[in-house]
Each structure stands twice: as C-alpha cells, then as structure tokens.
Amino acid sequence: MMETNYSLILDLLIHFFGTDHIFWIFYILNLVFGFISFKLGFARELPILKTIIVYIMLAIGTFILTIFSIMNLPITESLILIALVLGIYRYRLHKQRTATK
C-alpha cells in the first residue's frame, strides 16, 4: 500500500535539519503565519488587552495545530496559503482605496 504524504514542508525540514527540533520549528512557523493571517484578516483594530488575549489564545491553538503538522497534515502549507491570499486581498484593497481618492 502506498503511503500518502501531504506535508511538503515536513519533508523539507527533516531533510535539511533532521528531527531534533522539528516540533519547535513547526510551532514557530505556524505561529508566525497565524499572526500574519490574523493581522491581515481581521478588519478592525482591537484594544491592546483584547489583542493580547487573542495572541495568547492563538499561541495555545497553534500548539494543537503543530501536533497535526507533525502528523503529516498540511497545516503549515495551509497557513502559508491563507497568509498569501489575505496579503493579496489587502494589497488590492489598498490599491483600490488609493485610486479612488
């Protein structure tokens, strides 16, 4: 039976860095792309205390997502795509707003 591997980044990181610190590497990657996605995707500015609470909850949730990343699911790849799509959307929105002024 053929084993399906959905996580290209997992293979790449294991090839270059081994398995010593793979969980923490994935955690940092997922956390960074999660922060980027939150910042690009949330429409309005939150007060500082609410923002801190959101980031703490995001860090806890990222811990769980990292476990799924290690289990060969494409979580990190999905977060990269989400950040890329939201970045393109925000860029186009900015261009449209500056063109109408």
C-alpha positions in Angstrom: 0.0 0.0 0.0 1.3 3.5 -0.9 1.6 6.0 1.9 0.4 9.5 1.0 2.4 12.4 2.3 0.6 15.7 2.4 3.2 17.8 4.1 5.9 19.0 1.8 7.4 21.3 4.4 7.8 18.5 6.9 9.9 16.5 4.4 11.9 19.6 3.5 12.6 20.4 7.2 13.5 16.8 8.1 15.8 16.6 5.1 17.7 19.8 6.0 17.5 20.0 9.8 16.7 16.4 10.9 14.2 15.6 13.6 15.9 17.1 16.7 13.8 20.3 17.0 11.2 19.7 14.3 8.2 20.4 16.7 9.5 23.8 17.7 10.5 24.8 14.2 6.9 23.9 13.1 5.5 25.7 16.1 7.3 29.0 15.3 6.4 28.7 11.6 2.7 28.1 12.4 2.7 30.9 15.0 4.3 33.4 12.6 1.9 32.6 9.8 -1.0 32.5 12.2 -0.1 36.0 13.5 0.2 37.3 9.9 -3.2 35.7 9.0 -4.8 37.3 12.0 -3.3 40.7 11.3 -4.3 40.7 7.6 -7.7 39.1 8.1 -9.2 41.0 11.0 -10.9 44.1 9.7 -10.8 46.5 12.7 -8.3 47.4 15.3 -8.8 45.8 18.7 -7.9 47.4 22.1 -4.5 46.3 23.3 -5.8 44.0 26.1 -8.1 42.2 23.7 -5.3 41.9 21.2 -3.0 40.3 23.8 -5.7 37.8 24.7 -6.2 36.9 21.1 -2.5 36.4 20.6 -2.3 34.2 23.7 -5.2 32.1 22.5 -3.6 31.9 19.1 -0.4 30.7 20.6 -2.3 27.9 22.5 -4.2 27.0 19.4 -1.1 26.9 17.3 0.3 24.3 19.7 -2.5 22.0 18.8 -2.1 22.8 15.1 1.6 21.9 15.3 0.7 18.4 16.6 -1.4 18.0 13.4 1.6 19.3 11.3 3.8 16.7 12.8 1.2 14.0 11.9 1.8 14.8 8.2 -1.2 17.1 7.7 -0.6 20.2 5.5 -1.4 22.7 8.3 1.7 24.9 7.7 1.1 24.9 4.0 -2.5 26.0 4.5 -1.4 28.8 6.8 1.1 30.0 4.2 -1.7 30.0 1.5 -4.1 31.8 3.8 -1.5 34.5 4.5 -0.7 34.8 0.8 -4.3 35.1 -0.2 -5.1 37.6 2.6 -1.9 39.6 1.6 -3.0 39.8 -2.0 -6.5 40.8 -0.9 -5.2 43.6 1.4 -2.8 44.8 -1.3 -5.6 45.0 -3.9 -7.9 46.7 -1.4 -5.2 49.3 -0.6 -4.6 49.9 -4.3 -8.4 50.4 -4.9 -8.7 52.8 -2.0 -5.8 54.9 -3.1 -7.1 55.0 -6.7 -10.5 56.4 -5.6 -9.0 59.3 -3.5 
